[in-house]
Amino acid sequence: MRLNQDCVRDVMLYIEDKAVFGKFLFLDEFLEASELSNYEKDTIKYVLAKLDETNYLKSSIQWVNGDIYSFSTGMITWNGHKFLDTIRDNKVWSKTKSITKDFASVSISLIESIGSKVIAEMILNQMGNP
């Protein structure tokens, strides 16, 4: 299964928007969220599983017969916020995606790295430097 980069971004933005300190978001909330309704349920589950592997979230995941049985998260980690801050801006996200569009596979960490470079380039251009 291919990792949907837009879904990764939208899930992280959803968590940031909906998470309340001391409370958890559960799998059903992600699958039923109107903000994520343009993605298939399996795509959302796959993204949650991959985000759990990145350590961008404090989360708990349980598998049964090759499918996610339960998932919960209550907090984005420091690295998760760093990633999200890198790709939150729509202009940065659009440019990052245009840079990576021709590649068959691009890791989340590479997306973060490219996004950081895009932001730095935009800042330098605003300062009047080439």
C-alpha positions as CSV (number, residue, x, y, z in Angstrom):
1,M,0.0,0.0,0.0
2,R,1.3,3.4,-0.9
3,L,1.5,6.1,1.8
4,N,-0.8,9.0,1.0
5,Q,1.1,12.2,1.8
6,D,-1.9,14.4,1.8
7,C,-3.7,12.1,4.2
8,V,-0.6,12.2,6.5
9,R,-0.8,16.0,6.6
10,D,-4.6,16.0,7.1
11,V,-4.5,13.5,9.9
12,M,-1.8,15.4,11.7
13,L,-3.7,18.7,11.3
14,Y,-6.9,16.9,12.5
15,I,-5.1,15.6,15.6
16,E,-3.7,19.1,16.3
17,D,-7.1,20.6,16.0
18,K,-9.1,18.0,18.0
19,A,-6.7,16.8,20.7
20,V,-7.3,18.1,24.2
21,F,-4.6,17.6,26.8
22,G,-5.4,14.6,29.0
23,K,-8.0,13.1,26.5
24,F,-7.6,10.6,23.7
25,L,-8.8,10.5,20.1
26,F,-9.8,7.0,19.0
27,L,-9.9,5.1,15.7
28,D,-13.6,5.6,15.1
29,E,-13.2,9.4,15.4
30,F,-10.6,9.4,12.6
31,L,-12.7,7.1,10.4
32,E,-15.9,9.2,10.9
33,A,-14.3,12.7,10.8
34,S,-15.7,14.9,8.1
35,E,-12.2,16.5,7.7
36,L,-10.9,13.1,6.5
37,S,-14.0,12.0,4.6
38,N,-12.2,12.2,1.2
39,Y,-10.0,9.3,2.2
40,E,-10.9,5.6,2.3
41,K,-10.9,4.0,5.8
42,D,-8.0,1.7,4.9
43,T,-6.0,4.8,3.8
44,I,-6.6,6.5,7.2
45,K,-5.8,3.3,9.1
46,Y,-2.5,2.9,7.1
47,V,-1.5,6.5,7.8
48,L,-2.3,6.1,11.5
49,A,-0.1,2.9,11.6
50,K,2.7,4.7,9.8
51,L,2.5,7.8,12.0
52,D,2.7,5.5,15.1
53,E,6.0,4.2,13.7
54,T,7.4,7.7,13.2
55,N,7.1,8.6,16.8
56,Y,5.3,11.8,15.8
57,L,2.5,10.7,18.2
58,K,2.1,9.4,21.7
59,S,-0.2,6.6,20.6
60,S,-1.4,3.1,21.3
61,I,-2.2,0.6,18.5
62,Q,-3.5,-3.0,18.7
63,W,-3.7,-5.3,15.7
64,V,-6.0,-8.3,15.2
65,N,-5.8,-10.5,12.1
66,G,-3.7,-8.0,10.1
67,D,-6.0,-5.0,10.8
68,I,-6.0,-2.3,13.4
69,Y,-8.4,-3.3,16.1
70,S,-7.8,-0.2,18.2
71,F,-5.9,3.1,18.0
72,S,-5.7,6.0,20.3
73,T,-3.6,9.1,20.6
74,G,-3.7,12.0,23.0
75,M,-0.6,14.0,22.1
76,I,1.6,15.0,19.2
77,T,5.3,14.6,20.2
78,W,7.9,17.3,19.9
79,N,9.1,15.8,16.6
80,G,5.5,15.6,15.4
81,H,5.0,19.3,16.0
82,K,8.3,20.0,14.2
83,F,7.0,18.0,11.2
84,L,3.6,19.6,11.3
85,D,5.1,23.1,11.6
86,T,7.2,22.3,8.5
87,I,4.3,21.3,6.3
88,R,1.3,23.2,7.7
89,D,1.5,26.2,5.4
90,N,-0.4,25.5,2.2
91,K,2.3,27.2,0.0
92,V,5.0,25.2,1.6
93,W,3.0,22.0,1.2
94,S,2.2,22.7,-2.4
95,K,5.8,23.4,-3.3
96,T,7.0,20.3,-1.3
97,K,4.6,18.1,-3.1
98,S,5.6,19.5,-6.5
99,I,9.2,18.7,-5.7
100,T,8.4,15.1,-4.7
101,K,5.7,14.3,-7.3
102,D,8.0,12.6,-9.8
103,F,9.4,10.1,-7.3
104,A,7.8,6.7,-6.7
105,S,8.6,6.8,-3.0
106,V,9.3,9.6,-0.6
107,S,9.7,9.1,3.2
108,I,8.0,11.2,5.8
109,S,11.4,12.3,7.1
110,L,12.4,13.4,3.5
111,I,9.2,15.4,3.2
112,E,10.0,17.1,6.4
113,S,13.5,17.9,5.2
114,I,12.3,19.2,1.8
115,G,9.6,21.3,3.5
116,S,12.3,22.8,5.8
117,K,14.4,23.8,2.7
118,V,11.3,25.2,1.0
119,I,10.6,27.4,4.0
120,A,14.2,28.5,4.2
121,E,14.1,29.4,0.5
122,M,10.9,31.4,1.0
123,I,12.3,33.3,3.9
124,L,15.5,34.1,2.0
125,N,13.4,35.4,-0.9
126,Q,11.4,37.6,1.4
127,M,14.6,39.0,2.8
128,G,15.8,39.9,-0.7
129,N,18.5,37.3,-0.9
130,P,18.8,34.9,-3.8
